[in-house]
Amino acid sequence: MRQAQLQRVWTEFMLNSDSISRQRASSDHAFEPSQPQQPRYLDTAYLFDQIIDHSGANKTTFKQRIYINENNYVPGGPIYLFNSGETPASPAYLSAGEPYTLAKATNGLLVIMEHRYYGQSYPVRDMSGPSMRYLTVDNALEDIAYFIRNAAAFIKDAVGVEISPSSKWVATGGSYSATLAVWARKRYPELIHTAYASSAPVLAEPDFYQYDQVVGRVLPCAQDIADAIAVLDEILDSRNRTLIDRWKRAFGLQVLNDADFAGALTDQLSTTVQYYMPPAKGSSRQDSIEQLCSWFKTPNIPLQNMADMTAAYIRENNINPLAAYSSESGATNYALYQDGRAWFYQTCTQFGFWQSAPKPPLRRLRSKYVTSEWQSKPCAAFFGSDVTGIPDTQALNSEFGGLFPRVSRVVFVNGLHDPWSELSVGINASVSRKTSESGKNVIITMPLASHVADFYFATTRTDFGVDIARKSILEAMQIFLSQD
């Protein structure tokens, strides 16, 4: 399943960045009475009783994982709430990443909330179609609001800290969780004072062809790739089985049907650009974009170059093509703990985000067979005939405003190398920081950075704008927190 492959890459990227350790200390560590008390280890998962269906009849509860860092909190300081979105909640973010940095700089308390249906926070016993019905944006937003309304007692019971009534709540997030932060600020202005949104795709888009266009702008070998794809489509159009199967073997994708074969070729391009980080100065690490484009140095054989590149990528990353790229792989696996399956359901029902091939005369780096219809077709196989794969994007865009969200006191941050920036606020900002037209939000752009670069980098980098962006984020947050 292509969606599961994207989710795997995203989850590993968020949890395995160079700046974040995944090592956990024991929560049962005991201190000798004669020693001074030290801050507790920040690896304890607290369980919050969250309502299963806020707007429906099922008002029973499930256990939602919560992590808390109260070590920097001064009464009256802000409370940063990071809903982990489409990844499991990780205690690593209690001591690294931009939410932690902001909390430390502003005497704040940091709370990480695990999104329902991800990690270990499940309101159901399986992930069959009927069981997925409680996975909605409305319920996810209400989870945030319900927690805030009950946070004082929960936090005191969990870590022994009384939060001040004057403490202001800040919703934060990266990627989808950043979108939730913006929408939570919009829906609950009485609860959430301000928000920080890194790479937030606030426009729900069923035919997301712009993704491919950003990839094309970033890759210097884009025309070579476009030439290769044009030849490939001619081969697929020919219906010549001998020729098609020969090229599938050259790519290492002979086990896939024709459409899934065409779709699989987007993986390496998307991963390289979406998670691009230039090597640090003095580093021996090769630039990932230069490495990808080095495959196209041999002229006049673009399709063979792409086949060699893809076959090496699959081999070196130990990718199982059927598991990773077959559009219906895992359709009848209803077991829990499948983050990719949960995200696929959300795209099928509410977001779309189908990364399709641009139509002529636009240049395209993916096959014309990679359509939104092809990507949405498996929805019914996974979740039942009621889930058609035609998401209700209009409802979300109507309520929250799409690219022009009707909010205030939000810090929007995007890297212009990020394909998702096309669905975010401020993609056309001409300077690194500016106030939005309403004068009520701050927009920050990083020309050489990609997806959520400001959110997870803990090391100081001066070569592609992350350090400048972080200074601007803190300045904006301090201004917003000073306002009533």
C-alpha angles and dihedrals in degrees: 000000000000092000091056090051092053091047092050092052093046094048093048091046093053094044101037105044114140091248098055126072118211093198114121127205121215115273089211094066110139125205124219110249092236093057123086113259112261128200110280121254110271101225103091117120112210119201119228121197101237124186113250098217116014096187100031138065098272104090095161116116141239132201113264118192117239129183122195136195110189096160095105097039121124116183107268093025119128125271115225115206116196114187103200094221118195094358132070114268110260126200087212087083090062089075105024139038132053100294088056091046091052093047091051093047095048101038090252139155119236125215124184115199122193114228115242114264093022133095105350101327105107127157091190140050099236142011100243118136097266091047092057095064094100092058101097136131089243092057092044091053092045088051088061094047094045091051093050091050090053099033100103095064094037095051093045091051092045104045105003096247124133109215115216119244086230093060112114121222120232119194113211138177150139125240111337091001088056089055089053089051091054094045092046090053089050096048099038108033089151090061104033117053099187142349140216114208121187115194094341115182095209095168114078103216125182095190104043100178091145089076090070092048093057090049087053093051093050101045114075089203093055095119092053089053092047089052091051092050092049090056091045092053090052088054092049090047090054092064086212100154095196092053095042094048091048091057093044089058090048089056093044090242102108093128093066130086116245098265094046089047090056091046094050092064091071094065102081094041094049095045094048095051101035093052098033119149120172114232115264116257109275092018120135091212113116118240105257094219092050089047092053094047092047087077090069099057093104104084129227098017103080096152093051090047091052092047091053091048094049095045090052091047092053092045097046094046094044091234118179101216095205094050094042104037111020104109094221099037109135095009094139097038102109098172120129125251098057106131091177091056092051092051092047089055091052092050091047095051109029118001113036098189087169104172099221135177114267114246124240135312086032117089114247134200095192131063120272086238089069096090132154088247092057092049095047096044095085092057092090092048090054102040109015137269093292089068100071099173091244100119122208095240093151093067093054095043091047095052099040102030103244111231090000104051114188096233140116136210095032125139108213116195127184138168112221091219087063115100089207090063087082088072095044139083120273101018090144096049108137096200133049093251133017140151116250121250091266090055089229103096136050121228120199125183131189110202097203100033129094138200117353091334092151093048104058107023110106096174121082112250123181100176102077107025105264094120091049091048093050092052089052092048091054093046092051092046092051090052093048093047090053090058124088 
